[in-house]
């Protein structure tokens, strides 16, 4: 057993398996903590983007990015939004 596992066990810190997928969501300095914790949901932050758009494999990525730009014209990284949503929705 390596040192990290020993420490985790001694301090009762859960160890996540290597194959487990984990997402880290910020609560905007606690503003959304209650919703996430007590109402049992999370948010990616781009509520205008329809998950059906992201999941639709017949639509090319560039077309998806164009739609994201249309919905969020001030967003400088539409590809980042597409990438994160694509991974989250399980392409």
The first five atom37 places (N, CA, C, CB, O) and aatype in JSON, in Angstrom:
{
  "aatype": [20, 20, 20, 20, 20, 20, 20, 20, 20, 20, 20, 20, 20, 20, 20, 20, 20, 20, 20, 20, 20, 20, 20, 20, 20, 20, 20, 20, 20, 20, 20, 20, 20, 20, 20, 20, 20, 20, 20, 20, 20, 20, 20, 20, 20, 20, 20, 20, 20, 20, 20, 20, 20, 20, 20, 20, 20, 20, 20, 20, 20, 20, 20, 20, 20, 20, 20, 20, 20, 20, 20, 20, 20, 20, 20, 20, 20, 20, 20, 20, 20, 20, 20, 20, 20, 20, 20, 20, 20, 20, 20],
  "atom_mask": [
    [1, 1, 1, 1, 1],
    [1, 1, 1, 1, 1],
    [1, 1, 1, 1, 1],
    [1, 1, 1, 1, 1],
    [1, 1, 1, 1, 1],
    [1, 1, 1, 1, 1],
    [1, 1, 1, 1, 1],
    [1, 1, 1, 1, 1],
    [1, 1, 1, 1, 1],
    [1, 1, 1, 1, 1],
    [1, 1, 1, 1, 1],
    [1, 1, 1, 1, 1],
    [1, 1, 1, 1, 1],
    [1, 1, 1, 1, 1],
    [1, 1, 1, 1, 1],
    [1, 1, 1, 1, 1],
    [1, 1, 1, 1, 1],
    [1, 1, 1, 1, 1],
    [1, 1, 1, 1, 1],
    [1, 1, 1, 1, 1],
    [1, 1, 1, 1, 1],
    [1, 1, 1, 1, 1],
    [1, 1, 1, 1, 1],
    [1, 1, 1, 1, 1],
    [1, 1, 1, 1, 1],
    [1, 1, 1, 1, 1],
    [1, 1, 1, 1, 1],
    [1, 1, 1, 1, 1],
    [1, 1, 1, 1, 1],
    [1, 1, 1, 1, 1],
    [1, 1, 1, 1, 1],
    [1, 1, 1, 1, 1],
    [1, 1, 1, 1, 1],
    [1, 1, 1, 1, 1],
    [1, 1, 1, 1, 1],
    [1, 1, 1, 1, 1],
    [1, 1, 1, 1, 1],
    [1, 1, 1, 1, 1],
    [1, 1, 1, 1, 1],
    [1, 1, 1, 1, 1],
    [1, 1, 1, 1, 1],
    [1, 1, 1, 1, 1],
    [1, 1, 1, 1, 1],
    [1, 1, 1, 1, 1],
    [1, 1, 1, 1, 1],
    [1, 1, 1, 1, 1],
    [1, 1, 1, 1, 1],
    [1, 1, 1, 1, 1],
    [1, 1, 1, 1, 1],
    [1, 1, 1, 1, 1],
    [1, 1, 1, 1, 1],
    [1, 1, 1, 1, 1],
    [1, 1, 1, 1, 1],
    [1, 1, 1, 1, 1],
    [1, 1, 1, 1, 1],
    [1, 1, 1, 1, 1],
    [1, 1, 1, 1, 1],
    [1, 1, 1, 1, 1],
    [1, 1, 1, 1, 1],
    [1, 1, 1, 1, 1],
    [1, 1, 1, 1, 1],
    [1, 1, 1, 1, 1],
    [1, 1, 1, 1, 1],
    [1, 1, 1, 1, 1],
    [1, 1, 1, 1, 1],
    [1, 1, 1, 1, 1],
    [1, 1, 1, 1, 1],
    [1, 1, 1, 1, 1],
    [1, 1, 1, 1, 1],
    [1, 1, 1, 1, 1],
    [1, 1, 1, 1, 1],
    [1, 1, 1, 1, 1],
    [1, 1, 1, 1, 1],
    [1, 1, 1, 1, 1],
    [1, 1, 1, 1, 1],
    [1, 1, 1, 1, 1],
    [1, 1, 1, 1, 1],
    [1, 1, 1, 1, 1],
    [1, 1, 1, 1, 1],
    [1, 1, 1, 1, 1],
    [1, 1, 1, 1, 1],
    [1, 1, 1, 1, 1],
    [1, 1, 1, 1, 1],
    [1, 1, 1, 1, 1],
    [1, 1, 1, 1, 1],
    [1, 1, 1, 1, 1],
    [1, 1, 1, 1, 1],
    [1, 1, 1, 1, 1],
    [1, 1, 1, 1, 1],
    [1, 1, 1, 1, 1],
    [1, 1, 1, 1, 1]
  ],
  "atom_positions": [
    [[0.86, -1.18, 0.0], [0.0, 0.0, 0.0], [0.91, 1.24, 0.0], [-0.98, 0.0, 1.24], [1.83, 1.33, 0.81]],
    [[0.64, 2.18, -0.9], [1.49, 3.37, -0.98], [1.1, 4.4, 0.08], [1.42, 3.99, -2.37], [0.05, 4.29, 0.71]],
    [[1.93, 5.38, 0.25], [1.74, 6.39, 1.3], [0.41, 7.13, 1.17], [2.88, 7.39, 1.26], [-0.27, 7.37, 2.17]],
    [[0.02, 7.49, -0.04], [-1.24, 8.21, -0.22], [-2.44, 7.38, 0.25], [-1.43, 8.59, -1.7], [-3.34, 7.9, 0.9]],
    [[-2.43, 6.11, -0.07], [-3.53, 5.24, 0.38], [-3.53, 5.07, 1.89], [-3.43, 3.87, -0.3], [-4.59, 5.01, 2.51]],
    [[-2.35, 5.0, 2.49], [-2.26, 4.88, 3.95], [-2.82, 6.14, 4.61], [-0.79, 4.65, 4.39], [-3.59, 6.06, 5.56]],
    [[-2.42, 7.31, 4.09], [-2.92, 8.57, 4.64], [-4.44, 8.67, 4.45], [-2.23, 9.77, 3.96], [-5.16, 9.07, 5.37]],
    [[-4.91, 8.32, 3.27], [-6.34, 8.38, 3.0], [-7.11, 7.49, 3.97], [-6.64, 7.96, 1.55], [-8.15, 7.88, 4.49]],
    [[-6.58, 6.31, 4.22], [-7.24, 5.39, 5.14], [-7.23, 5.93, 6.57], [-6.57, 4.02, 5.09], [-8.24, 5.87, 7.27]],
    [[-6.09, 6.46, 7.0], [-5.97, 6.97, 8.37], [-6.86, 8.2, 8.6], [-4.53, 7.33, 8.67], [-7.37, 8.38, 9.71]],
    [[-7.05, 9.03, 7.58], [-7.86, 10.23, 7.72], [-9.27, 10.06, 7.17], [-7.18, 11.4, 7.03], [-10.03, 11.03, 7.03]],
    [[-9.62, 8.81, 6.85], [-10.95, 8.47, 6.33], [-11.33, 9.29, 5.11], [-11.99, 8.65, 7.42], [-12.45, 9.81, 5.01]],
    [[-10.38, 9.41, 4.19], [-10.61, 10.12, 2.94], [-10.95, 9.08, 1.87], [-9.35, 10.98, 2.52], [-10.16, 8.16, 1.64]],
    [[-12.09, 9.22, 1.21], [-12.44, 8.24, 0.18], [-11.43, 8.25, -0.96], [-13.86, 8.52, -0.36], [-10.95, 9.31, -1.37]],
    [[-11.11, 7.08, -1.46], [-10.2, 6.95, -2.6], [-11.04, 6.6, -3.83], [-9.1, 5.86, -2.33], [-11.83, 5.65, -3.81]],
    [[-10.86, 7.36, -4.87], [-11.63, 7.17, -6.1], [-10.82, 6.29, -7.05], [-11.99, 8.53, -6.76], [-9.64, 6.56, -7.29]],
    [[-11.44, 5.27, -7.58], [-10.77, 4.35, -8.49], [-10.31, 5.09, -9.76], [-11.71, 3.17, -8.87], [-10.95, 6.05, -10.18]],
    [[-9.22, 4.64, -10.34], [-8.67, 5.28, -11.54], [-9.66, 5.33, -12.69], [-7.44, 4.55, -11.98], [-9.66, 6.28, -13.46]],
    [[-10.5, 4.33, -12.8], [-11.45, 4.29, -13.92], [-12.71, 5.11, -13.67], [-11.83, 2.85, -14.21], [-13.53, 5.28, -14.57]],
    [[-12.89, 5.63, -12.46], [-14.06, 6.45, -12.12], [-13.93, 7.84, -12.74], [-14.23, 6.56, -10.58], [-12.89, 8.48, -12.64]],
    [[-15.0, 8.29, -13.38], [-15.03, 9.64, -13.94], [-15.58, 10.59, -12.9], [-15.88, 9.69, -15.25], [-16.61, 10.32, -12.28]],
    [[-14.91, 11.7, -12.72], [-15.28, 12.66, -11.69], [-15.35, 14.06, -12.3], [-14.29, 12.63, -10.51], [-14.49, 14.43, -13.11]],
    [[-16.36, 14.81, -11.92], [-16.49, 16.21, -12.35], [-16.38, 17.09, -11.12], [-17.84, 16.46, -13.09], [-16.87, 16.74, -10.05]],
    [[-15.74, 18.22, -11.29], [-15.6, 19.2, -10.23], [-16.43, 20.42, -10.61], [-14.09, 19.58, -9.99], [-16.19, 21.04, -11.64]],
    [[-17.4, 20.75, -9.79], [-18.27, 21.89, -10.07], [-18.08, 22.95, -8.99], [-19.75, 21.45, -10.14], [-18.12, 22.66, -7.79]],
    [[-17.87, 24.14, -9.43], [-17.75, 25.27, -8.5], [-19.14, 25.78, -8.15], [-16.88, 26.42, -9.11], [-20.08, 25.64, -8.93]],
    [[-19.25, 26.37, -6.97], [-20.55, 26.85, -6.51], [-20.65, 28.37, -6.55], [-20.82, 26.36, -5.1], [-21.55, 28.96, -5.94]],
    [[-19.73, 29.0, -7.26], [-19.69, 30.47, -7.36], [-19.67, 31.08, -5.96], [-20.93, 31.01, -8.18], [-20.58, 31.81, -5.55]],
    [[-18.59, 30.75, -5.24], [-18.36, 31.23, -3.87], [-19.51, 30.85, -2.94], [-18.18, 32.75, -3.87], [-19.83, 31.6, -2.01]],
    [[-20.11, 29.7, -3.17], [-21.18, 29.19, -2.31], [-22.57, 29.6, -2.73], [-20.95, 29.66, -0.92], [-23.55, 29.13, -2.15]],
    [[-22.69, 30.45, -3.73], [-24.0, 30.94, -4.17], [-24.94, 29.79, -4.57], [-23.84, 31.9, -5.34], [-26.14, 29.85, -4.3]],
    [[-24.4, 28.75, -5.2], [-25.23, 27.65, -5.68], [-25.11, 26.39, -4.82], [-24.87, 27.31, -7.09], [-25.68, 25.35, -5.16]],
    [[-24.39, 26.47, -3.71], [-24.15, 25.28, -2.9], [-25.46, 24.61, -2.46], [-23.32, 25.64, -1.68], [-25.6, 23.39, -2.57]],
    [[-26.39, 25.39, -1.95], [-27.65, 24.81, -1.47], [-28.4, 24.08, -2.58], [-28.54, 25.9, -0.89], [-28.92, 22.99, -2.36]],
    [[-28.45, 24.68, -3.76], [-29.12, 24.01, -4.88], [-28.44, 22.7, -5.22], [-29.16, 24.92, -6.1], [-29.1, 21.68, -5.42]],
    [[-27.12, 22.73, -5.29], [-26.38, 21.52, -5.65], [-26.54, 20.44, -4.59], [-24.9, 21.84, -5.85], [-26.8, 19.28, -4.9]],
    [[-26.39, 20.83, -3.34], [-26.38, 19.87, -2.25], [-27.78, 19.39, -1.87], [-25.71, 20.47, -1.05], [-28.03, 18.19, -1.77]],
    [[-28.69, 20.33, -1.65], [-29.99, 19.96, -1.09], [-31.06, 19.69, -2.13], [-30.46, 21.05, -0.19], [-32.01, 18.94, -1.86]],
    [[-30.94, 20.26, -3.29], [-31.92, 20.02, -4.35], [-31.44, 18.97, -5.33], [-32.24, 21.31, -5.09], [-32.13, 18.63, -6.29]],
    [[-30.23, 18.45, -5.08], [-29.7, 17.3, -5.81], [-29.59, 17.52, -7.32], [-30.55, 16.1, -5.55], [-30.02, 16.69, -8.11]],
    [[-29.01, 18.66, -7.71], [-28.72, 18.87, -9.11], [-27.48, 19.74, -9.26], [-29.91, 19.5, -9.83], [-27.05, 20.41, -8.32]],
    [[-26.92, 19.71, -10.45], [-25.77, 20.54, -10.78], [-26.07, 21.28, -12.07], [-24.46, 19.69, -10.91], [-27.05, 20.98, -12.75]],
    [[-25.23, 22.24, -12.39], [-25.44, 23.02, -13.61], [-24.1, 23.27, -14.29], [-26.15, 24.37, -13.29], [-23.09, 23.54, -13.64]],
    [[-24.11, 23.17, -15.6], [-22.89, 23.44, -16.36], [-22.72, 24.94, -16.61], [-22.92, 22.7, -17.69], [-21.59, 25.4, -16.79]],
    [[-23.8, 25.69, -16.62], [-23.7, 27.12, -16.78], [-24.09, 27.65, -18.15], [-22.34, 27.54, -16.49], [-24.11, 28.86, -18.35]],
    [[-24.4, 26.78, -19.07], [-24.79, 27.22, -20.41], [-26.19, 26.68, -20.7], [-23.76, 26.72, -21.49], [-26.38, 25.84, -21.58]],
    [[-27.15, 27.19, -19.95], [-28.51, 26.66, -20.03], [-29.2, 26.92, -21.36], [-29.34, 27.25, -18.93], [-30.21, 26.28, -21.66]],
    [[-28.68, 27.84, -22.17], [-29.3, 28.1, -23.47], [-28.97, 27.03, -24.51], [-28.86, 29.46, -23.98], [-29.66, 26.91, -25.52]],
    [[-27.92, 26.26, -24.26], [-27.51, 25.22, -25.21], [-28.33, 23.96, -24.94], [-25.98, 24.93, -25.1], [-28.26, 23.39, -23.85]],
    [[-29.08, 23.55, -25.92], [-29.93, 22.36, -25.8], [-29.05, 21.1, -25.83], [-31.0, 22.32, -26.93], [-28.28, 20.92, -26.77]],
    [[-29.16, 20.24, -24.83], [-28.38, 19.0, -24.83], [-28.6, 18.16, -26.1], [-28.74, 18.17, -23.62], [-27.71, 17.42, -26.52]],
    [[-29.78, 18.28, -26.72], [-30.04, 17.54, -27.96], [-29.08, 17.97, -29.06], [-31.51, 17.74, -28.41], [-28.67, 17.15, -29.89]],
    [[-28.73, 19.26, -29.08], [-27.76, 19.75, -30.06], [-26.42, 19.07, -29.85], [-27.61, 21.29, -29.96], [-25.78, 18.63, -30.81]],
    [[-25.99, 18.99, -28.61], [-24.69, 18.41, -28.28], [-24.67, 16.92, -28.62], [-24.36, 18.63, -26.79], [-23.68, 16.41, -29.14]],
    [[-25.75, 16.22, -28.31], [-25.81, 14.76, -28.52], [-25.99, 14.36, -29.98], [-26.94, 14.18, -27.71], [-25.65, 13.24, -30.36]],
    [[-26.5, 15.26, -30.8], [-26.81, 14.94, -32.19], [-25.51, 14.76, -32.99], [-27.69, 16.04, -32.83], [-24.82, 15.74, -33.28]],
    [[-25.21, 13.53, -33.34], [-23.96, 13.23, -34.06], [-24.05, 13.56, -35.55], [-23.59, 11.77, -33.88], [-23.04, 13.51, -36.25]],
    [[-25.24, 13.89, -36.02], [-25.39, 14.26, -37.43], [-25.0, 15.72, -37.67], [-26.84, 14.03, -37.88], [-24.77, 16.13, -38.81]],
    [[-24.92, 16.51, -36.6], [-24.53, 17.91, -36.72], [-23.03, 18.01, -36.51], [-25.29, 18.8, -35.68], [-22.49, 17.51, -35.53]],
    [[-22.35, 18.65, -37.45], [-20.89, 18.79, -37.37], [-20.49, 19.71, -36.21], [-20.34, 19.34, -38.7], [-21.23, 20.63, -35.86]],
    [[-19.31, 19.45, -35.62], [-18.85, 20.28, -34.5], [-18.8, 21.78, -34.83], [-17.49, 19.83, -34.07], [-19.14, 22.6, -33.98]],
    [[-18.39, 22.14, -36.03], [-18.34, 23.56, -36.39], [-19.73, 24.19, -36.37], [-17.7, 23.74, -37.77], [-19.88, 25.35, -35.99]],
    [[-20.74, 23.43, -36.78], [-22.12, 23.94, -36.74], [-22.6, 24.1, -35.3], [-23.06, 23.0, -37.52], [-23.33, 25.04, -34.98]],
    [[-22.18, 23.18, -34.45], [-22.53, 23.27, -33.03], [-21.88, 24.51, -32.42], [-22.09, 21.99, -32.26], [-22.51, 25.23, -31.65]],
    [[-20.61, 24.76, -32.78], [-19.92, 25.95, -32.28], [-20.6, 27.22, -32.76], [-18.46, 25.94, -32.72], [-20.73, 28.19, -32.0]],
    [[-21.04, 27.23, -34.0], [-21.75, 28.4, -34.52], [-23.02, 28.67, -33.72], [-22.09, 28.2, -36.0], [-23.35, 29.83, -33.45]],
    [[-23.73, 27.62, -33.35], [-24.94, 27.79, -32.56], [-24.61, 28.33, -31.16], [-25.7, 26.45, -32.44], [-25.32, 29.17, -30.63]],
    [[-23.52, 27.83, -30.59], [-23.09, 28.32, -29.28], [-22.74, 29.81, -29.37], [-21.88, 27.51, -28.76], [-23.08, 30.58, -28.48]],
    [[-22.06, 30.2, -30.44], [-21.71, 31.61, -30.65], [-22.98, 32.45, -30.79], [-20.81, 31.78, -31.89], [-23.05, 33.57, -30.28]],
    [[-23.96, 31.91, -31.49], [-25.22, 32.64, -31.65], [-25.91, 32.84, -30.3], [-26.17, 31.87, -32.62], [-26.45, 33.91, -30.02]],
    [[-25.87, 31.8, -29.46], [-26.52, 31.86, -28.16], [-25.73, 32.71, -27.16], [-26.7, 30.47, -27.61], [-26.31, 33.39, -26.31]],
    [[-24.42, 32.66, -27.26], [-23.53, 33.38, -26.35], [-22.51, 34.19, -27.16], [-22.8, 32.39, -25.38], [-21.35, 33.79, -27.23]],
    [[-22.93, 35.29, -27.76], [-22.04, 36.05, -28.65], [-20.79, 36.62, -27.97], [-22.81, 37.17, -29.25], [-19.81, 36.89, -28.66]],
    [[-20.8, 36.79, -26.68], [-19.63, 37.34, -25.98], [-18.65, 36.25, -25.55], [-20.08, 38.12, -24.77], [-17.54, 36.56, -25.09]],
    [[-19.04, 35.0, -25.68], [-18.18, 33.89, -25.27], [-16.99, 33.78, -26.21], [-18.97, 32.56, -25.25], [-17.14, 33.68, -27.43]],
    [[-15.79, 33.81, -25.62], [-14.57, 33.76, -26.42], [-14.11, 32.34, -26.76], [-13.46, 34.48, -25.7], [-13.28, 32.14, -27.64]],
    [[-14.66, 31.35, -26.04], [-14.21, 29.96, -26.24], [-15.38, 29.01, -26.46], [-13.4, 29.49, -25.03], [-15.65, 28.15, -25.62]],
    [[-16.07, 29.14, -27.58], [-17.21, 28.25, -27.83], [-16.8, 26.79, -27.93], [-17.93, 28.66, -29.11], [-17.58, 25.9, -27.59]],
    [[-15.58, 26.53, -28.38], [-15.09, 25.16, -28.46], [-14.95, 24.52, -27.1], [-13.77, 25.12, -29.18], [-15.16, 23.32, -26.94]],
    [[-14.58, 25.31, -26.1], [-14.47, 24.81, -24.73], [-15.84, 24.4, -24.21], [-13.83, 25.87, -23.81], [-15.99, 23.34, -23.61]],
    [[-16.83, 25.25, -24.45], [-18.21, 24.92, -24.05], [-18.64, 23.62, -24.72], [-19.19, 26.07, -24.41], [-19.16, 22.72, -24.06]],
    [[-18.43, 23.53, -26.01], [-18.81, 22.33, -26.75], [-18.09, 21.1, -26.2], [-18.51, 22.5, -28.25], [-18.71, 20.06, -26.0]],
    [[-16.8, 21.22, -25.98], [-16.02, 20.09, -25.47], [-16.49, 19.61, -24.11], [-14.56, 20.46, -25.4], [-16.64, 18.41, -23.88]],
    [[-16.73, 20.55, -23.21], [-17.18, 20.17, -21.87], [-18.56, 19.55, -21.9], [-17.17, 21.39, -20.94], [-18.82, 18.56, -21.23]],
    [[-19.46, 20.14, -22.68], [-20.82, 19.6, -22.75], [-20.82, 18.24, -23.45], [-21.75, 20.58, -23.5], [-21.58, 17.35, -23.08]],
    [[-19.97, 18.1, -24.44], [-19.86, 16.84, -25.16], [-19.41, 15.71, -24.21], [-18.87, 16.98, -26.35], [-19.98, 14.62, -24.22]],
    [[-18.41, 15.99, -23.41], [-17.93, 15.0, -22.44], [-19.0, 14.72, -21.38], [-16.63, 15.48, -21.78], [-19.24, 13.56, -21.03]],
    [[-19.62, 15.78, -20.87], [-20.61, 15.62, -19.8], [-21.82, 14.8, -20.26], [-21.08, 16.99, -19.31], [-22.33, 13.96, -19.53]],
    [[-22.25, 15.06, -21.47], [-23.44, 14.35, -21.98], [-23.09, 12.98, -22.56], [-24.12, 15.18, -23.05], [-23.97, 12.28, -23.07]],
    [[-21.84, 12.6, -22.48], [-21.44, 11.25, -22.86], [-21.55, 10.93, -24.32], [-22.23, 10.29, -22.11], [-22.27, 10.0, -24.71]],
    [[-20.87, 11.67, -25.12], [-20.86, 11.49, -26.58], [-20.95, 10.09, -27.03], [-19.66, 12.07, -27.14], [-20.95, 9.83, -28.23]]
  ]
}
